[in-house]
Amino acid sequence: MLDDTGYPPGPPRPLRRVGRAVARHNLRLLEAMLMLAIAHVIAARPMKKQALALGKYGCETPTKLDPAHLGRARRITSAVIAVAKISPRSVCIQQTIAAQLSLRLRGLPATAYIGVHRNPAQRSADPRGYNAHVWLRVGDRVLIGGPRVSMYVPLASFAPAAGEH
């Protein structure tokens, strides 16, 4: 049966909603791929350049955040984590930079932390040479680099400057 325009009617409304949700999810994954690629370039630069991508040194964002904003941030960081699993060498620094860039584009506040292992023996004993860790906090939740961040002592925090996000 044709509608007024001469075309068959589209899918039922619930299916259209599902289709739009899938399209949004795929766009998030595509954005995460792009941001991770940019993060790999930034992470190959000296730490001073990496810090610029993370935000202003010594700044932190509030721990109170609107639940809707936290939900948006979770979807963005989940996409970054999903893409990082299939992307070579996408470790904590690349994931944090990629997520921070994506969140900043949307004006969502987040704080990146750089820290070292609490146990001094662990700092030098790690066979891979990973004696530092980077994580991202949105509101009161660690969305990138968790859940074992309590094993690390934060040395620096980075967040968008006041009025930037």
C-alpha positions in Angstrom: 0.0 0.0 0.0 1.3 3.5 -0.9 1.1 6.6 1.2 0.3 10.2 0.0 3.7 10.6 -1.5 3.5 7.4 -3.7 6.0 5.5 -1.6 5.4 2.6 0.7 5.1 3.6 4.4 8.4 3.5 6.4 9.1 1.1 9.2 6.9 1.3 12.3 7.9 4.0 14.8 9.6 1.7 17.3 11.9 0.4 14.5 12.7 3.9 13.4 13.8 4.7 17.0 16.0 1.6 17.1 17.5 2.6 13.8 18.3 6.1 15.0 19.9 4.7 18.2 22.1 2.4 16.2 23.1 5.3 13.9 24.0 7.4 17.0 26.1 4.5 18.4 27.9 4.0 15.2 28.7 7.7 15.0 30.1 7.6 18.6 32.3 4.7 17.5 33.5 6.6 14.4 34.3 9.6 16.5 36.1 7.5 19.1 38.3 6.1 16.2 39.1 9.5 15.0 39.9 10.8 18.5 42.1 7.8 19.3 44.0 8.4 16.1 44.5 12.1 17.2 45.4 10.9 20.7 48.1 8.6 19.3 49.7 11.5 17.5 49.5 13.7 20.7 50.9 10.9 22.9 53.9 10.5 20.7 54.8 14.2 21.5 56.7 15.4 24.6 54.7 15.4 27.9 54.3 19.2 27.7 52.3 18.8 24.5 50.3 15.9 25.9 49.4 18.1 28.9 48.0 20.7 26.6 45.5 18.2 25.2 44.5 17.1 28.7 43.7 20.6 30.0 45.1 23.2 32.4 47.6 21.8 34.9 46.4 21.8 38.5 42.7 22.3 37.6 39.9 19.9 38.7 36.3 19.7 37.8 33.5 19.5 40.4 32.5 16.0 41.6 28.8 16.9 41.4 27.4 16.5 37.9 24.0 16.4 36.4 23.0 12.7 35.9 22.1 13.4 32.2 25.6 14.8 31.6 27.1 11.7 33.4 25.1 9.5 31.1 26.4 11.3 28.0 29.9 11.0 29.3 29.6 7.3 29.9 28.4 6.7 26.4 31.3 8.7 25.0 33.9 7.0 27.2 32.4 3.5 26.5 32.9 4.1 22.8 36.5 5.1 23.3 37.1 2.0 25.5 35.4 -0.3 22.9 37.5 1.1 20.0 40.7 1.0 22.1 40.2 -2.8 22.6 40.7 -3.3 18.9 43.2 -0.5 18.3 46.9 -1.4 18.7 48.7 0.3 21.6 45.7 2.3 22.8 46.5 2.4 26.5 45.5 4.7 29.3 47.1 7.9 28.0 45.6 7.6 24.5 42.2 6.7 25.9 42.2 9.6 28.3 43.3 12.1 25.7 40.7 10.8 23.2 37.9 10.9 25.8 38.9 14.3 27.1 38.9 15.8 23.6 35.4 14.3 22.9 34.0 15.5 26.2 35.5 18.9 25.8 33.8 19.2 22.3 30.4 18.8 24.1 31.2 21.0 27.0 31.2 18.1 29.5 33.7 18.7 32.4 36.3 16.0 33.1 39.5 15.8 35.0 42.5 13.8 33.8 45.0 12.5 36.4 48.6 11.3 36.0 50.0 9.2 38.9 52.5 6.5 39.9 52.0 3.2 41.7 51.7 3.6 45.5 54.1 0.7 46.1 57.7 2.0 45.4 58.8 -1.6 44.6 56.1 -1.9 42.0 57.2 1.3 40.3 60.5 -0.2 39.2 59.5 -3.9 39.2 56.9 -3.7 36.4 58.5 -5.8 33.5 56.7 -3.7 30.9 58.1 -0.5 32.3 54.6 0.9 33.1 55.3 2.7 36.3 52.7 5.5 35.7 49.0 5.6 35.0 46.5 8.1 33.6 42.8 8.1 34.3 39.8 10.3 33.7 37.2 11.4 36.2 33.8 12.7 35.3 31.7 13.9 38.2 32.6 11.5 41.0 33.2 8.5 38.6 36.4 7.3 37.0 35.3 6.4 33.5 38.7 5.8 31.9 41.6 4.0 33.6 39.6 2.6 36.5 38.7 0.8 38.7 42.2 0.3 40.3 43.1 4.0 40.5 43.4 3.7 44.3 46.6 1.8 43.7 48.1 5.0 42.3 49.2 8.3 43.8 48.0 11.2 41.7 50.9 13.6 40.8 49.1 16.0 38.5 45.5 16.9 37.5 44.4 18.5 34.3 41.0 19.9 33.4 39.6 22.6 31.1 40.2 26.1 32.5 37.2 27.8 34.1 34.8 28.9 31.5 36.4 26.7 28.8 34.0 23.7 29.1 
